[in-house]
Amino acid sequence: MAAKLPAYLREIQKVYAAIGDKIENLIFLLNETETSRDADAQELAKKIASFLTSLEKNVAQEKSLAQGLSREKKKPFLDLLRIELRTIRELSAYIILSRKKPTPAVITKINELHRAVTKEINQQEALAA
Amino acid sequence: MPKKRAAHKKSLQKQLLREEKKIEALEEQDLQGLQELKKQISKDRNPHPLTRITRADIIRSIIGALIGTVGHFAFFYGVELADKISVTRATALYILSLIVCFSFMYYSGFRKVKEIRIFRFIPLRVMVVYIISLAVVVGTLFIFGFIDTTSSFSHLYKVVSTTLLLAVLGASTADILGKE
């Protein structure tokens, strides 16, 4: 089972990279002071939130795939997975919040969380390799 | 008795194999689900935020470049300076104008959070402002009779370079200020 994990994580990484592009677009749109693009940003935020929900479900599957990992790798991997799921959930919540309140604090938080998810996915892949 | 035990062992092994196959199929399904999700995300192509350069953006840049070029008849001094500079200096001025345009738009933009910088978005906007500035400079010089169809390339190159910096400054300022 553990043999499948790296391939699965690579796919997760690819999927998040695609979502990440959209998140960067959103950050850019939200960060503009121009209000004519607010509708675009709201639409994009809605789509990203739905993609993140799907991704969250797929990331949760890693738990069963991690059963085949060695004992010393399994615990840190599962800890990372828990953190990652929490970060994705938080990111999704802030993206939904940005539709109503695109304040500088919210934009900064989205940017931070996006970077955190990318880092956590990379760490997981390194751990499972 | 041993025959019975062997048969039991065999059936257990078969059961295990079946379970393993089931798990593998489920894993395969998960992987396919992920690939589907990726396809779905890639298919959902929102236009790049900066590819939507509106007519208002272009007009704003043209007005800015015009103010930069024609204001105080700056182009007149530009033409005078052009006679005194070499082609190398003119090239340096083109590069400097591009750097100024980039820096102006990137570091002075009225953004809510200045710390967030996403580099991949800037080049297109910079190129639009730069090309508009070039066109405005050429147009202005043509209207005022400093260049025409008989002008040599080196004259044109130098004359445009000396005025371009001002045009770029005007256009990028207008692009930044015009948003609010």
Chai-1 contact restraints between the chains, C-beta under 6 A:
chainA,res_idxA,chainB,res_idxB,connection_type,confidence,min_distance_angstrom,max_distance_angstrom,comment,restraint_id
A,K4,B,E27,contact,1.0,0.0,6.0,A-B,restraint_1
A,E11,B,L34,contact,1.0,0.0,6.0,A-B,restraint_2
A,K14,B,K38,contact,1.0,0.0,6.0,A-B,restraint_3
A,V15,B,L34,contact,1.0,0.0,6.0,A-B,restraint_4
A,V15,B,L37,contact,1.0,0.0,6.0,A-B,restraint_5
A,V15,B,K38,contact,1.0,0.0,6.0,A-B,restraint_6
A,A18,B,K38,contact,1.0,0.0,6.0,A-B,restraint_7
A,A18,B,I41,contact,1.0,0.0,6.0,A-B,restraint_8
A,A18,B,S42,contact,1.0,0.0,6.0,A-B,restraint_9
A,E24,B,I118,contact,1.0,0.0,6.0,A-B,restraint_10
A,N25,B,P49,contact,1.0,0.0,6.0,A-B,restraint_11
A,F28,B,P49,contact,1.0,0.0,6.0,A-B,restraint_12
A,F28,B,I118,contact,1.0,0.0,6.0,A-B,restraint_13
A,F28,B,F121,contact,1.0,0.0,6.0,A-B,restraint_14
A,L29,B,P49,contact,1.0,0.0,6.0,A-B,restraint_15
A,N31,B,R111,contact,1.0,0.0,6.0,A-B,restraint_16
A,N31,B,K112,contact,1.0,0.0,6.0,A-B,restraint_17
A,N31,B,V113,contact,1.0,0.0,6.0,A-B,restraint_18
A,N31,B,I116,contact,1.0,0.0,6.0,A-B,restraint_19
A,T33,B,F110,contact,1.0,0.0,6.0,A-B,restraint_20
A,T33,B,K179,contact,1.0,0.0,6.0,A-B,restraint_21
A,T33,B,E180,contact,1.0,0.0,6.0,A-B,restraint_22
A,E34,B,K179,contact,1.0,0.0,6.0,A-B,restraint_23
A,L44,B,N46,contact,1.0,0.0,6.0,A-B,restraint_24
A,F51,B,I41,contact,1.0,0.0,6.0,A-B,restraint_25
A,S54,B,L37,contact,1.0,0.0,6.0,A-B,restraint_26
A,N58,B,L34,contact,1.0,0.0,6.0,A-B,restraint_27
A,Q61,B,D30,contact,1.0,0.0,6.0,A-B,restraint_28
A,P104,B,K112,contact,1.0,0.0,6.0,A-B,restraint_29
A,P104,B,V113,contact,1.0,0.0,6.0,A-B,restraint_30
A,I107,B,K112,contact,1.0,0.0,6.0,A-B,restraint_31
A,I107,B,V113,contact,1.0,0.0,6.0,A-B,restraint_32
A,T108,B,V113,contact,1.0,0.0,6.0,A-B,restraint_33
A,N111,B,I116,contact,1.0,0.0,6.0,A-B,restraint_34
